Amino acid sequence: MLLCFATQASAGLVPKFKFGVKAGMDYQANDFKSAINSFDIKSSTGWFAGAMVDLSWGKLGVHPEVIYSRNSFGVEGVDSRLKISQVEVPVLLKYSLFNIVDLQVGPRFCIMDEASGSAENVKWNWNSPTIGYAIGLETTIWKIAISARYNGAFKESEVMGFTTGTTKTNNLQIGVGFYF
């Protein structure tokens, strides 16, 4: 059995495994329109933190993460604050470019932990799970990873579960991580 494992490892069939943590800035850009009320949700900068795993077979690999993100938005037109905290699970395929930078792309699953706020005659409460996409770059120097990623939604109305208009949020995450 040991000989079988050694043969697979030398042939590149056993992935290189890395585990780490990451944190950084989460900039949300919103395109939110409502046919019912006249209001505008402003873009905002929040934070994220989480864990990451890296499985590599040469230039190809899989990079899943579990990330908690938090953001708060001002709502113009109704004098309100909208708070969003969510758990994101991106499952990214990666391709190493020149062994310097990794291109990452794949689906992103989101579960809203909190999406609420209130104002006069308006109550915000969205707790719908969503599916989106992520595309980004990551470079690792020694055990320190630096990443930039764009996250988007496949459909306009699925992002926050709001159905009376169009809702679309996109975010840019810039972070630093450490692999153990």
Backbone as CSV, one residue per row, in Angstrom:
resi,resn,N_x,N_y,N_z,CA_x,CA_y,CA_z,C_x,C_y,C_z
1,MET,0.826,-1.188,0.000,0.000,0.000,0.000,0.878,1.262,0.000
2,LEU,1.942,1.225,0.757,2.850,2.365,0.797,3.499,2.585,-0.563
3,LEU,3.833,1.491,-1.253,4.411,1.588,-2.588,3.407,2.207,-3.566
4,CYS,2.128,1.834,-3.436,1.067,2.393,-4.295,0.946,3.901,-4.070
5,PHE,0.945,4.340,-2.815,0.839,5.763,-2.495,2.056,6.528,-3.015
6,ALA,3.246,5.954,-2.862,4.472,6.596,-3.336,4.460,6.740,-4.851
7,THR,3.944,5.735,-5.553,3.853,5.787,-7.013,2.896,6.887,-7.456
8,GLN,1.734,6.996,-6.792,0.763,8.039,-7.133,1.337,9.426,-6.842
9,ALA,2.038,9.573,-5.734,2.617,10.868,-5.371,3.666,11.294,-6.391
10,SER,4.499,10.369,-6.834,5.534,10.734,-7.805,4.944,11.025,-9.177
11,ALA,3.767,10.463,-9.479,3.106,10.727,-10.757,2.253,11.998,-10.711
12,GLY,2.165,12.638,-9.561,1.395,13.881,-9.447,-0.096,13.666,-9.243
13,LEU,-0.508,12.462,-8.838,-1.929,12.178,-8.650,-2.439,12.581,-7.274
14,VAL,-1.554,12.692,-6.303,-1.942,13.119,-4.962,-1.750,14.633,-4.901
15,PRO,-2.805,15.369,-4.532,-2.684,16.839,-4.560,-1.818,17.379,-3.433
16,LYS,-1.230,18.545,-3.696,-0.585,19.307,-2.635,-1.707,19.955,-1.844
17,PHE,-1.637,19.888,-0.526,-2.689,20.390,0.339,-2.169,21.541,1.175
18,LYS,-2.916,22.656,1.184,-2.600,23.795,2.044,-3.898,24.252,2.708
19,PHE,-3.796,24.668,3.968,-4.921,25.204,4.722,-4.512,26.549,5.284
20,GLY,-5.445,27.515,5.267,-5.102,28.824,5.791,-6.303,29.652,6.196
21,VAL,-6.016,30.865,6.623,-7.036,31.836,7.003,-6.817,33.108,6.192
22,LYS,-7.889,33.884,6.009,-7.774,35.132,5.259,-8.753,36.160,5.797
23,ALA,-8.462,37.428,5.525,-9.336,38.529,5.933,-9.054,39.704,5.006
24,GLY,-10.011,40.627,4.947,-9.790,41.789,4.108,-10.990,42.686,3.968
25,MET,-10.945,43.510,2.919,-11.964,44.509,2.622,-12.992,43.950,1.647
26,ASP,-14.250,44.267,1.880,-15.358,43.848,1.026,-16.094,45.104,0.553
27,TYR,-15.934,45.464,-0.714,-16.594,46.650,-1.257,-17.816,46.207,-2.044
28,GLN,-19.013,46.588,-1.603,-20.272,46.231,-2.256,-20.710,47.365,-3.176
29,ALA,-20.972,47.019,-4.435,-21.540,47.965,-5.395,-22.964,47.499,-5.679
30,ASN,-23.924,48.377,-5.508,-25.329,47.989,-5.607,-26.032,48.657,-6.772
31,ASP,-26.936,47.901,-7.363,-27.855,48.431,-8.368,-29.237,47.988,-7.925
32,PHE,-29.906,48.820,-7.145,-31.165,48.449,-6.521,-32.242,49.428,-6.944
33,LYS,-33.275,48.934,-7.580,-34.388,49.776,-8.031,-35.692,49.188,-7.501
34,SER,-36.638,50.026,-7.198,-37.942,49.571,-6.743,-39.046,50.314,-7.471
35,ALA,-40.053,49.571,-7.892,-41.214,50.178,-8.536,-42.180,50.749,-7.496
36,ILE,-42.026,50.341,-6.243,-42.949,50.756,-5.185,-42.515,52.059,-4.525
37,ASN,-41.264,52.130,-4.130,-40.749,53.299,-3.414,-39.590,53.923,-4.169
38,SER,-39.347,55.174,-3.880,-38.215,55.859,-4.483,-37.076,55.887,-3.475
39,PHE,-36.143,54.952,-3.602,-34.990,54.930,-2.724,-33.798,54.358,-3.472
40,ASP,-32.620,54.579,-2.897,-31.382,54.135,-3.522,-30.454,53.629,-2.426
41,ILE,-29.968,52.394,-2.580,-29.019,51.839,-1.623,-27.613,52.187,-2.093
42,LYS,-26.886,52.893,-1.275,-25.550,53.349,-1.630,-24.515,52.237,-1.454
43,SER,-23.467,52.269,-2.266,-22.372,51.310,-2.142,-21.634,51.545,-0.832
44,SER,-20.978,50.495,-0.328,-20.341,50.596,0.973,-19.156,49.635,1.075
45,THR,-18.261,49.919,2.020,-17.114,49.057,2.270,-17.266,48.396,3.628
46,GLY,-17.110,47.077,3.649,-17.179,46.301,4.879,-15.933,45.439,5.024
47,TRP,-16.073,44.297,5.679,-14.938,43.420,5.921,-15.352,41.967,5.746
48,PHE,-14.359,41.091,5.593,-14.613,39.654,5.552,-13.472,38.912,6.242
49,ALA,-13.756,37.692,6.705,-12.750,36.820,7.313,-13.193,35.385,7.122
50,GLY,-12.232,34.482,6.999,-12.608,33.091,6.819,-11.437,32.141,6.696
51,ALA,-11.750,30.922,6.261,-10.766,29.858,6.098,-10.709,29.446,4.633
52,MET,-9.540,28.959,4.211,-9.367,28.540,2.821,-8.549,27.254,2.765
53,VAL,-8.812,26.475,1.721,-8.083,25.239,1.451,-7.596,25.311,0.015
54,ASP,-6.417,24.792,-0.229,-5.869,24.784,-1.576,-5.397,23.370,-1.904
55,LEU,-5.987,22.778,-2.938,-5.583,21.461,-3.436,-5.038,21.653,-4.837
56,SER,-3.771,21.276,-5.076,-3.136,21.529,-6.367,-2.584,20.250,-6.975
57,TRP,-2.789,20.113,-8.267,-2.190,19.068,-9.084,-1.406,19.784,-10.178
58,GLY,-0.202,20.171,-9.897,0.589,20.929,-10.862,0.005,22.317,-11.057
59,LYS,-0.355,22.676,-12.289,-0.909,24.004,-12.592,-2.404,24.119,-12.283
60,LEU,-3.099,22.987,-12.123,-4.539,22.999,-11.860,-4.823,22.717,-10.395
61,GLY,-5.968,23.217,-9.922,-6.325,22.967,-8.542,-7.748,23.368,-8.216
62,VAL,-8.120,23.105,-6.971,-9.420,23.482,-6.423,-9.145,24.305,-5.174
63,HIS,-9.909,25.385,-5.001,-9.679,26.329,-3.907,-11.021,26.672,-3.240
64,PRO,-11.527,25.822,-2.331,-12.756,26.173,-1.609,-12.456,27.068,-0.401
65,GLU,-13.440,27.882,-0.036,-13.318,28.775,1.118,-14.640,28.823,1.869
66,VAL,-14.584,29.211,3.123,-15.763,29.561,3.920,-15.464,30.933,4.493
67,ILE,-16.290,31.923,4.096,-16.024,33.319,4.443,-17.256,33.935,5.107
68,TYR,-17.027,34.681,6.175,-18.072,35.481,6.805,-17.816,36.937,6.411
69,SER,-18.827,37.597,5.846,-18.656,39.008,5.467,-19.741,39.864,6.109
70,ARG,-19.389,41.116,6.359,-20.298,42.050,7.040,-20.221,43.403,6.344
71,ASN,-21.392,44.003,6.134,-21.457,45.296,5.485,-22.690,46.047,5.970
72,SER,-22.677,47.355,5.843,-23.801,48.199,6.232,-23.942,49.298,5.185
73,PHE,-25.174,49.561,4.740,-25.424,50.516,3.665,-26.367,51.612,4.124
74,GLY,-26.137,52.811,3.609,-27.096,53.887,3.788,-28.142,53.798,2.684
75,VAL,-29.402,54.049,3.024,-30.483,53.995,2.049,-31.027,55.405,1.868
76,GLU,-30.751,55.972,0.698,-31.181,57.330,0.404,-32.654,57.324,0.008
77,GLY,-33.425,58.233,0.545,-34.836,58.347,0.202,-35.753,57.852,1.315
78,VAL,-35.232,57.031,2.239,-36.048,56.554,3.359,-35.322,56.681,4.697
79,ASP,-34.147,57.330,4.705,-33.381,57.551,5.919,-33.250,56.270,6.738
80,SER,-32.561,55.287,6.175,-32.442,53.984,6.807,-31.032,53.435,6.633
81,ARG,-30.695,52.424,7.421,-29.445,51.662,7.298,-29.824,50.214,7.040
82,LEU,-29.186,49.605,6.069,-29.381,48.196,5.748,-28.124,47.453,6.167
83,LYS,-28.268,46.435,7.015,-27.126,45.655,7.488,-27.168,44.281,6.830
84,ILE,-26.021,43.871,6.310,-25.928,42.555,5.682,-24.726,41.820,6.255
85,SER,-24.973,40.624,6.752,-23.878,39.716,7.094,-24.233,38.377,6.467
86,GLN,-23.240,37.735,5.890,-23.513,36.493,5.168,-22.339,35.540,5.263
87,VAL,-22.645,34.268,5.060,-21.632,33.230,4.963,-21.523,32.878,3.492
88,GLU,-20.330,33.005,2.949,-20.082,32.717,1.538,-19.227,31.463,1.433
89,VAL,-19.562,30.607,0.465,-18.780,29.397,0.197,-18.440,29.374,-1.289
90,PRO,-17.333,30.000,-1.681,-16.897,29.884,-3.068,-16.114,28.573,-3.255
91,VAL,-16.408,27.870,-4.346,-15.678,26.656,-4.710,-15.033,26.959,-6.057
92,LEU,-13.767,27.311,-6.024,-13.090,27.862,-7.189,-12.128,26.867,-7.828
93,LEU,-12.132,26.844,-9.138,-11.104,26.135,-9.880,-9.969,27.126,-10.077
94,LYS,-8.737,26.629,-10.017,-7.618,27.557,-10.182,-6.653,27.032,-11.230
95,TYR,-6.025,27.985,-11.890,-4.994,27.682,-12.878,-3.809,28.589,-12.587
96,SER,-2.649,27.992,-12.402,-1.444,28.748,-12.074,-0.810,29.317,-13.339
97,LEU,-0.656,30.629,-13.370,-0.016,31.313,-14.487,1.443,31.591,-14.130
98,PHE,2.350,30.964,-14.841,3.802,31.173,-14.669,4.284,30.876,-13.247
99,ASN,3.539,30.072,-12.499,3.859,29.727,-11.105,4.014,30.959,-10.212
100,ILE,3.368,32.048,-10.615,3.439,33.290,-9.841,2.063,33.664,-9.306
101,VAL,1.081,33.601,-10.163,-0.272,34.030,-9.810,-1.263,32.949,-10.220
102,ASP,-2.317,32.775,-9.408,-3.364,31.805,-9.703,-4.622,32.525,-10.165
103,LEU,-5.156,32.113,-11.303,-6.444,32.587,-11.781,-7.494,31.684,-11.156
104,GLN,-8.502,32.267,-10.500,-9.540,31.495,-9.810,-10.904,31.858,-10.376
105,VAL,-11.721,30.841,-10.634,-13.070,31.060,-11.144,-13.973,29.916,-10.692
106,GLY,-15.232,30.253,-10.382,-16.162,29.203,-9.982,-17.420,29.743,-9.338
107,PRO,-18.289,28.822,-8.895,-19.540,29.243,-8.255,-19.314,29.714,-6.822
108,ARG,-20.270,30.500,-6.357,-20.224,31.059,-5.004,-21.615,30.904,-4.397
109,PHE,-21.682,30.244,-3.276,-22.945,30.018,-2.581,-22.988,30.928,-1.361
110,CYS,-24.124,31.613,-1.164,-24.263,32.579,-0.067,-25.488,32.270,0.770
111,ILE,-25.311,32.375,2.067,-26.432,32.263,2.994,-26.422,33.529,3.839
112,MET,-27.503,34.278,3.786,-27.606,35.510,4.572,-27.787,35.156,6.041
113,ASP,-26.913,35.658,6.877,-27.038,35.484,8.313,-27.939,36.589,8.870
114,GLU,-27.724,37.783,8.347,-28.549,38.933,8.725,-28.639,39.853,7.520
115,ALA,-29.827,40.226,7.166,-30.038,41.221,6.119,-31.278,41.984,6.535
116,SER,-31.074,43.033,7.291,-32.236,43.721,7.845,-31.953,45.196,8.046
117,GLY,-33.005,45.908,8.328,-32.977,47.330,8.603,-34.408,47.822,8.586
118,SER,-34.632,49.035,9.004,-35.996,49.549,8.978,-35.985,51.061,8.874
119,ALA,-37.090,51.571,8.394,-37.318,53.003,8.298,-38.835,53.197,8.292
120,GLU,-39.262,54.429,8.281,-40.696,54.710,8.269,-41.326,54.128,7.006
121,ASN,-42.346,53.299,7.154,-43.108,52.651,6.089,-42.307,51.646,5.258
122,VAL,-41.095,51.326,5.661,-40.285,50.356,4.917,-39.607,49.431,5.919
123,LYS,-39.695,48.122,5.696,-38.987,47.152,6.523,-38.177,46.254,5.614
124,TRP,-36.878,46.170,5.865,-35.994,45.324,5.076,-35.826,44.012,5.830
125,ASN,-35.969,42.906,5.146,-35.720,41.614,5.754,-35.535,40.585,4.654
126,TRP,-34.295,40.342,4.272,-33.987,39.385,3.210,-33.091,38.299,3.777
127,ASN,-33.513,37.077,3.684,-32.706,35.965,4.184,-32.673,34.814,3.198
128,SER,-32.619,35.090,1.921,-32.627,34.054,0.897,-31.216,33.583,0.576
129,PRO,-31.022,32.254,0.447,-29.725,31.783,-0.049,-29.588,32.127,-1.532
130,THR,-28.373,32.369,-1.967,-28.145,32.747,-3.359,-26.987,31.958,-3.957
131,ILE,-26.961,31.922,-5.276,-25.859,31.315,-6.018,-25.348,32.366,-6.984
132,GLY,-24.051,32.537,-7.013,-23.441,33.510,-7.908,-22.153,32.961,-8.484
133,TYR,-21.298,33.860,-8.899,-20.022,33.466,-9.480,-18.911,34.323,-8.881
134,ALA,-17.693,33.810,-8.974,-16.526,34.539,-8.484,-15.392,34.361,-9.488
135,ILE,-14.635,35.431,-9.693,-13.449,35.371,-10.539,-12.398,36.267,-9.902
136,GLY,-11.164,35.753,-9.821,-10.136,36.552,-9.175,-8.739,36.026,-9.384
137,LEU,-7.804,36.683,-8.699,-6.388,36.334,-8.761,-5.858,36.203,-7.345
138,GLU,-4.881,35.302,-7.180,-4.204,35.174,-5.894,-2.739,34.881,-6.140
139,THR,-1.882,35.516,-5.383,-0.461,35.220,-5.429,-0.004,34.880,-4.012
140,THR,0.927,33.947,-3.917,1.434,33.527,-2.616,2.939,33.738,-2.570
141,ILE,3.375,34.475,-1.563,4.797,34.703,-1.320,5.100,34.094,0.036
142,TRP,5.914,33.053,0.026,6.201,32.225,1.179,4.887,31.612,1.639
143,LYS,4.312,32.005,2.759,3.020,31.473,3.221,1.939,32.546,3.228
144,ILE,2.254,33.711,2.697,1.313,34.836,2.701,0.651,34.938,1.332
145,ALA,-0.679,34.913,1.333,-1.459,35.006,0.094,-2.090,36.391,-0.006
146,ILE,-2.047,36.973,-1.191,-2.686,38.260,-1.471,-3.689,37.998,-2.584
147,SER,-4.949,38.384,-2.364,-5.995,38.047,-3.340,-6.886,39.235,-3.660
148,ALA,-7.446,39.188,-4.858,-8.458,40.156,-5.302,-9.497,39.348,-6.066
149,ARG,-10.776,39.542,-5.720,-11.829,38.758,-6.333,-13.081,39.600,-6.568
150,TYR,-13.705,39.385,-7.714,-14.995,40.002,-8.043,-16.064,38.927,-7.877
151,ASN,-17.112,39.236,-7.122,-18.243,38.325,-6.918,-19.494,38.947,-7.520
152,GLY,-20.256,38.155,-8.261,-21.483,38.646,-8.868,-22.611,37.641,-8.744
153,ALA,-23.782,38.037,-9.195,-24.973,37.187,-9.133,-25.374,36.766,-10.541
154,PHE,-25.941,35.559,-10.654,-26.413,35.090,-11.948,-27.701,35.795,-12.369
155,LYS,-28.614,35.997,-11.427,-29.890,36.648,-11.724,-30.050,37.886,-10.864
156,GLU,-30.735,38.872,-11.389,-30.947,40.103,-10.626,-31.799,39.878,-9.384
157,SER,-32.883,39.141,-9.487,-33.830,39.058,-8.383,-33.446,38.046,-7.327
158,GLU,-32.387,37.269,-7.522,-32.077,36.264,-6.525,-31.094,36.736,-5.460
159,VAL,-30.524,37.904,-5.614,-29.445,38.310,-4.724,-29.917,38.495,-3.293
160,MET,-30.967,39.239,-3.067,-31.457,39.462,-1.710,-32.888,38.970,-1.523
161,GLY,-33.450,38.294,-2.486,-34.796,37.781,-2.348,-35.873,38.842,-2.492
162,PHE,-35.538,40.017,-2.990,-36.492,41.109,-3.164,-37.138,40.957,-4.531
163,THR,-38.460,40.900,-4.590,-39.122,40.553,-5.842,-39.943,41.673,-6.469
164,THR,-40.038,42.826,-5.853,-40.878,43.886,-6.403,-40.135,44.831,-7.318
165,GLY,-38.904,44.577,-7.556,-38.103,45.418,-8.443,-36.929,44.595,-8.925
166,THR,-35.844,45.256,-9.223,-34.632,44.515,-9.567,-33.587,44.784,-8.506
167,THR,-32.913,43.755,-8.105,-31.882,43.847,-7.093,-30.636,43.204,-7.648
168,LYS,-29.532,43.898,-7.578,-28.283,43.296,-8.010,-27.158,43.859,-7.169
169,THR,-26.454,42.979,-6.465,-25.275,43.407,-5.725,-24.067,42.691,-6.297
170,ASN,-22.994,43.389,-6.377,-21.715,42.840,-6.801,-20.694,43.335,-5.796
171,ASN,-19.672,42.530,-5.535,-18.676,43.017,-4.603,-17.271,42.657,-5.041
172,LEU,-16.355,43.461,-4.579,-14.932,43.267,-4.805,-14.310,42.991,-3.450
173,GLN,-13.608,41.863,-3.345,-12.933,41.513,-2.097,-11.425,41.543,-2.319
174,ILE,-10.737,42.286,-1.482,-9.277,42.340,-1.508,-8.805,41.877,-0.142
175,GLY,-7.984,40.828,-0.128,-7.619,40.253,1.148,-6.190,39.758,1.224
176,VAL,-5.815,39.445,2.463,-4.514,38.868,2.775,-4.774,37.601,3.591
177,GLY,-4.036,36.554,3.257,-4.200,35.299,3.965,-2.881,34.716,4.397
178,PHE,-2.970,33.682,5.234,-1.780,32.993,5.710,-2.043,31.498,5.638
179,TYR,-1.153,30.762,4.948,-1.230,29.302,4.878,-0.363,28.699,5.973
180,PHE,-0.914,27.748,6.708,-0.173,27.065,7.780,0.689,25.968,7.210
